[in-house]
């Protein structure tokens, strides 16, 4: 904003006007919020940043990993087969 030279404006915010940040997963109206764009893309599709937050072993002795997509709410986490998870991500988790 451009103000006349005789008006002084300071970028000060009162503590009384500040509210704690809300957890998007607890939003009662389920509003959408801006999500980060893909980190990269290849011939199979878009690549997003993720981290493993848990795992379980199936009866077939295969593993499934609980994947948290960085920048997305917790309710968007998914169980993904070990075949669909990169070795680098598994090594970082173990």
C-alpha positions as CSV (number, residue, x, y, z in Angstrom):
1,X,0.0,0.0,0.0
2,X,1.2,3.5,-0.7
3,X,0.3,6.1,1.8
4,X,1.0,9.9,1.7
5,X,4.3,10.8,3.3
6,X,2.6,12.6,6.2
7,X,0.9,9.3,7.4
8,X,2.9,6.9,9.5
9,X,1.8,3.2,9.6
10,X,3.4,0.6,11.7
11,X,3.1,-3.2,11.1
12,X,2.2,-4.0,14.7
13,X,-0.3,-6.6,15.8
14,X,-1.8,-6.7,19.3
15,X,-1.4,-10.0,21.2
16,X,-5.2,-9.8,21.9
17,X,-5.8,-10.2,18.1
18,X,-3.7,-13.4,17.8
19,X,-5.4,-16.8,17.9
20,X,-3.8,-20.2,18.2
21,X,-3.5,-22.0,14.9
22,X,-6.2,-24.6,14.4
23,X,-5.6,-28.2,13.5
24,X,-7.1,-28.8,10.0
25,X,-8.0,-32.4,11.0
26,X,-10.4,-31.0,13.6
27,X,-12.2,-28.5,11.4
28,X,-15.9,-29.1,12.0
29,X,-16.8,-27.7,8.5
30,X,-14.2,-29.9,6.7
31,X,-13.0,-26.9,4.8
32,X,-10.3,-27.5,2.2
33,X,-7.0,-25.9,2.8
34,X,-4.1,-25.3,0.5
35,X,-2.0,-28.4,-0.1
36,X,1.6,-28.5,-1.2
37,X,2.2,-29.3,-4.9
38,X,3.9,-32.5,-6.0
39,X,7.7,-32.6,-5.5
40,X,8.3,-34.1,-8.9
41,X,6.6,-36.2,-11.6
42,X,7.7,-39.2,-13.6
43,X,6.1,-41.5,-16.2
44,X,3.9,-43.1,-13.5
45,X,2.5,-39.8,-12.2
46,X,3.1,-37.2,-9.6
47,X,5.5,-37.7,-6.7
48,X,4.6,-36.3,-3.2
49,X,6.7,-36.0,-0.1
50,X,5.7,-38.7,2.5
51,X,6.9,-40.3,5.7
52,X,6.1,-43.6,7.3
53,X,4.3,-43.4,10.6
54,X,3.6,-47.1,11.3
55,X,3.6,-50.5,9.9
56,X,1.9,-53.9,10.3
57,X,2.7,-57.4,9.0
58,X,0.0,-59.3,7.2
59,X,-0.7,-63.1,7.4
60,X,1.1,-63.5,4.0
61,X,4.2,-62.0,5.8
62,X,4.0,-58.9,3.6
63,X,4.2,-55.5,5.2
64,X,2.0,-52.6,4.9
65,X,3.1,-49.1,5.9
66,X,1.1,-46.3,7.3
67,X,2.0,-43.3,5.1
68,X,1.6,-39.7,6.1
69,X,1.6,-37.3,3.2
70,X,3.6,-34.2,4.3
71,X,1.4,-31.1,4.3
72,X,-1.9,-33.0,4.3
73,X,-4.1,-33.6,7.3
74,X,-3.8,-36.8,9.3
75,X,-7.2,-38.2,8.0
76,X,-5.5,-38.4,4.6
77,X,-2.9,-41.0,5.8
78,X,-3.1,-44.3,3.9
79,X,-2.0,-48.0,4.4
80,X,0.3,-48.8,1.5
81,X,1.8,-52.1,0.4
82,X,5.6,-52.5,0.8
83,X,5.8,-53.0,-2.9
84,X,4.6,-49.4,-3.4
85,X,7.0,-47.8,-0.9
86,X,10.6,-46.7,-1.9
87,X,13.5,-48.5,-0.3
88,X,14.9,-45.1,0.9
89,X,11.7,-44.3,2.8
90,X,11.7,-47.8,4.5
91,X,15.4,-47.3,5.5
92,X,14.6,-43.9,6.9
93,X,11.7,-45.5,9.0
94,X,13.7,-48.5,10.2
